[in-house]
Amino acid sequence: MSVANCPICKKPSPPRSENSSFPFCSRRCRAVDLGRWLGEEYRMPDRQAAETEDELPPGSHPDRQREDA
């Protein structure tokens, strides 16, 4: 069985059954990680325009009908 390392300090992290902060080694490292998310140090990649899924061009929504005046 391999031991997981804490993603913050890289020290060995006890298994989940012994450690409520898993995958972190301590509450401190868990709080550091949360602070990095809140400080926007971590970012999720933005979808590129070519990767948009199931989107229709503006003005062509099937539930809306054109107003022919």
BAFIRO-846703 format. One line per 3 residues: number of its first residue (from 1); for each residue x negated, y, z of N, C-alpha, C. Coordinates in steps of 0.001 Angstrom, whole numbers, plus 524288, in hexadecimal, padded with zeros to 5 digits. Layout:
% BAFIRO-846703
NUM = X,Y,Z,X,Y,Z,X,Y,Z  ...
% end
This chain:
% BAFIRO-846703
1 = 7FCB0,7FB5F,80000,80000,80000,80000,7FC86,804DB,80000  7FD7D,8086B,7FC6F,7FA56,80D1F,7FC1F,7FCA2,8116B,7FF91  7F93B,814D9,8014B,7FACD,81931,804A5,7FB52,81E0A,8013E
4 = 7FF9D,820D5,801D2,80073,825A1,7FEDB,7FD5F,82A12,80161  7FB6C,82D92,7FE21,7F8BA,8322A,8001B,7FC62,836D8,7FFF8  7FBCD,83A43,803CB,7FEED,83F05,8041E,7FDB8,84273,7FF5F
7 = 801AE,84467,7FC96,800B0,847B3,7F808,7FE64,84D0E,7F963  7FE95,84EA0,7FE46,7FC86,853B1,7FFD5,7F6D7,8534D,801A8  7F5E0,85008,805A8,7F095,84FCC,807F0,7ED7C,84B02,8063D
10 = 7EFF8,8476B,8037F,7ED8B,842A4,8016A,7EC08,83EA6,8058E  7EDA1,83F60,80A6D,7ECA6,83B88,80E83,7F07B,83706,80DE4  7EF28,83262,80FE9,7F2E4,82E0A,80FA6,7F7F5,82F6E,81277
13 = 7FC45,82E00,8100C,80166,82F23,8123D,803EE,82A10,81418  80589,829CB,81909,8081B,8250B,81AF3,80D03,823DB,817BB  80E96,81EEC,8177E,8133D,81D83,8146D,8182F,82013,8168B
16 = 81C2B,82041,81343,82120,822CD,81494,8237B,820C2,819AC  822DB,81BB6,81AC9,82514,81972,81F8D,82297,81BB0,82482  81DDA,81DCC,82414,81B16,82007,82890,81AAC,825F4,8285D
19 = 81C3F,82846,823FE,81B32,82DD0,82322,81FF5,83075,820AC  82292,833C1,8239E,82742,83664,82194,825EE,83A98,81D8D  820F5,83C02,81D0A,81F57,84009,8194D,81D49,83DBF,81434
22 = 81DB4,838A1,81392,81BAC,83611,80EE2,81DD9,838A5,809F7  81ACF,839AA,805F5,8159A,837D1,804C0,81139,83B20,80710  81290,83F00,80A20,80EA3,84244,80CA9,80CC9,83FA4,811A7
25 = 80822,84118,81379,80609,83E9F,81829,8083A,8410D,81D27  80A4B,845CC,81CD2,80C2B,84878,82187,81059,84C77,82019  812DD,84E8D,82421,816C3,852AF,82349,81421,85794,82127
28 = 80F46,85884,822B4,80C6C,85D19,820D5,80BB9,85CDC,81AE3  809E1,8586E,818E2,80920,857E6,8133B,80E57,85836,81059  81261,85627,812B2,8179B,85681,81063,81944,85C3C,81000
31 = 8183D,85F4E,81415,81998,864DC,81412,81647,867E9,81026  81155,8666C,80F98,80DEF,86902,80BC1,81026,86830,80648  811D1,8636D,8051C,81412,8623E,7FFFE,81905,86573,7FF0C
34 = 81C71,865B2,802F9,82136,868D3,80272,81FE0,86E89,8017D  81C08,87092,8044E,81A64,875FC,8038D,81866,87702,7FE10  815C0,87331,7FBCC,813DE,873CF,7F66B,81866,873FF,7F291
37 = 81C76,870C5,7F376,82112,870FC,7F018,823C5,87642,7F0AB  82478,87800,7F580,82732,87CF4,7F664,82414,88197,7F468  81EE2,8812D,7F47D,81B7F,88554,7F282,81AAC,88501,7ECA4
40 = 81D73,88168,7EA1E,81D47,880A2,7E475,817DD,87F3E,7E271  814C6,87C7B,7E5AF,80FB9,87A93,7E3E0,81072,875CC,7E067  8149B,872DA,7E14F,815FA,86E6F,7DE05,81A36,8704D,7DA45
43 = 81A06,86E5A,7D593,81E03,86FD3,7D1C1,81F94,86B13,7CE98  82485,86ADB,7CD59,82687,866C8,7C9ED,825E1,868C0,7C458  8246C,8655A,7C0B8,823CF,86720,7BB4A,82906,868D6,7B904
46 = 828E0,86CF3,7B5E5,82D87,86F01,7B359,82E6A,86C07,7AE45  8335E,86ADF,7AD2E,83487,86831,7A83F,83373,86BD9,7A3B5  83135,869CA,79FBA,8303D,86CC6,79AF9,83551,86D43,797E9
49 = 835A1,87121,7948E,83A61,871FE,79184,83BB3,86D37,78E2B  837CD,86A7D,78C46,838C3,865E1,78906,83AB5,8613E,78C35  83A17,86165,79144,83B98,85D07,79494,84105,85D95,796F5
52 = 843CE,861B2,795B6,848FE,86260,797FE,84C88,85DFC,7962A  84F91,85BF2,799BB,852E4,85779,79891,85896,85929,79822  85B2D,85735,7943F,860D6,857DC,793AB,8629D,85D87,7941E
55 = 85FA7,86112,79203,8613D,86689,79231,862F7,8683E,78CC3  8671E,86B36,78C9A,8691B,86D4D,787B3,86723,872DC,78700  866AC,87494,78234,8651B,87A03,7814B,8691A,87DBB,783B3
58 = 86778,88260,78535,86B1F,88628,78779,86FB5,88733,783D2  8745C,8877E,78602,87903,888AD,782FB,87B7F,88405,78057  87985,87F51,7813E,87BD2,87AC3,77EA7,87DB5,876B8,7829C
61 = 87FBB,87881,786E6,881BE,874F9,78AED,886CC,87282,788EF  8876B,86D4A,78943,88C05,86ABB,78700,89127,86C09,789C6  890EF,86DB2,78EA5,895AF,86EEF,79177,8979A,8748D,79071
64 = 8947A,87783,78DE2,895EE,87CED,78CC0,89742,87D66,786F8  89B64,88027,785E0,89CCE,88100,78064,89B71,88697,77EFE  899F8,88732,77A1B,898A8,88C7D,7783A,89D95,88FBE,777F4
67 = 89CED,8949D,77920,8A154,8983A,778A6,8A122,89AA0,77343  8A4C9,89909,76FF5,8A515,89B3A,76AAA,8A8E9,89FC0,76AC4  8A6DE,8A47A,76AE4,8AA45,8A902,76B3B,8AAD8,8ABBA,76615
% end
